[in-house]
Amino acid sequence: MNTIWQIQDAKNKLSEVITRALTQGPQVITKHGEKTVVVISYAEYKKFTQAQSTFSEFFRSSPLAGIELDLTRDKGLSRKGIDL
């Protein structure tokens, strides 16, 4: 559950903002009515900043890597029922 705090309230209740970020999730802080920052736990921050693998690395690490696939196109009828 996200909670929205005005900056003055967040300053006055920083300990509570931090506790809620740890127990309830991200806490949004506004300045002049605009959402400006989010307070999150360090664990959540680490998840967002960990190196992400490339798309090709994702497929190479797949349990299906190395399986030969038959990629030939079926010469049967097309979706509209027209011979190709």
PLY file of the C-alpha trace (Angstrom):
ply
format ascii 1.0
element vertex 84
property float x
property float y
property float z
element edge 83
property int vertex1
property int vertex2
end_header
0.00 0.00 0.00
1.58 3.24 -1.14
1.23 6.25 1.09
1.53 9.81 -0.15
3.21 12.33 2.15
3.54 16.08 1.82
7.20 17.04 2.16
6.66 18.87 5.47
4.88 15.86 6.97
7.59 13.53 5.67
10.27 15.70 7.30
8.42 15.77 10.61
7.72 12.03 10.56
10.78 10.66 8.76
11.05 7.70 11.11
7.45 6.73 10.33
8.02 7.18 6.58
11.00 4.82 6.78
9.13 2.27 8.90
6.24 2.25 6.44
8.62 1.91 3.49
10.05 -1.19 5.18
6.71 -2.72 6.16
4.14 -1.44 3.66
6.12 -0.63 0.54
7.04 2.53 -1.36
6.18 5.90 0.18
5.60 8.82 -2.19
6.60 12.35 -1.15
5.08 15.40 -2.81
6.40 18.93 -3.14
3.95 21.69 -4.04
1.36 19.01 -4.84
3.61 17.20 -7.34
4.89 13.67 -6.72
8.66 14.13 -6.51
10.37 11.22 -4.74
9.74 7.71 -3.51
11.19 6.20 -0.34
11.77 2.44 -0.69
13.57 -0.17 1.36
17.20 -0.92 0.55
16.20 -4.48 -0.45
13.78 -3.11 -3.06
16.41 -0.67 -4.28
18.91 -3.51 -4.76
16.34 -5.45 -6.83
15.92 -2.48 -9.15
19.62 -1.78 -9.53
21.02 -5.28 -9.96
22.55 -5.91 -13.35
19.93 -7.27 -15.68
20.85 -9.84 -18.27
20.55 -9.16 -21.97
17.78 -10.70 -24.01
20.21 -13.16 -25.62
21.57 -14.17 -22.18
18.01 -14.84 -21.07
17.50 -17.30 -23.92
20.92 -18.93 -23.43
20.09 -19.62 -19.78
16.69 -21.09 -20.66
16.10 -24.77 -19.84
15.17 -25.11 -23.52
18.56 -23.87 -24.74
20.12 -26.29 -27.20
16.87 -27.97 -28.20
16.46 -28.15 -31.96
13.26 -26.61 -33.21
11.53 -27.31 -36.50
11.09 -23.80 -37.89
9.84 -24.81 -41.35
6.56 -23.21 -42.30
3.50 -25.36 -42.77
2.57 -25.17 -46.46
-1.08 -25.98 -45.66
-3.98 -23.59 -45.73
-3.54 -20.08 -44.41
-5.87 -18.61 -41.83
-8.21 -17.36 -44.53
-8.32 -20.78 -46.18
-6.22 -19.75 -49.19
-3.46 -22.10 -50.44
0.00 -20.57 -50.31
0 1
1 2
2 3
3 4
4 5
5 6
6 7
7 8
8 9
9 10
10 11
11 12
12 13
13 14
14 15
15 16
16 17
17 18
18 19
19 20
20 21
21 22
22 23
23 24
24 25
25 26
26 27
27 28
28 29
29 30
30 31
31 32
32 33
33 34
34 35
35 36
36 37
37 38
38 39
39 40
40 41
41 42
42 43
43 44
44 45
45 46
46 47
47 48
48 49
49 50
50 51
51 52
52 53
53 54
54 55
55 56
56 57
57 58
58 59
59 60
60 61
61 62
62 63
63 64
64 65
65 66
66 67
67 68
68 69
69 70
70 71
71 72
72 73
73 74
74 75
75 76
76 77
77 78
78 79
79 80
80 81
81 82
82 83
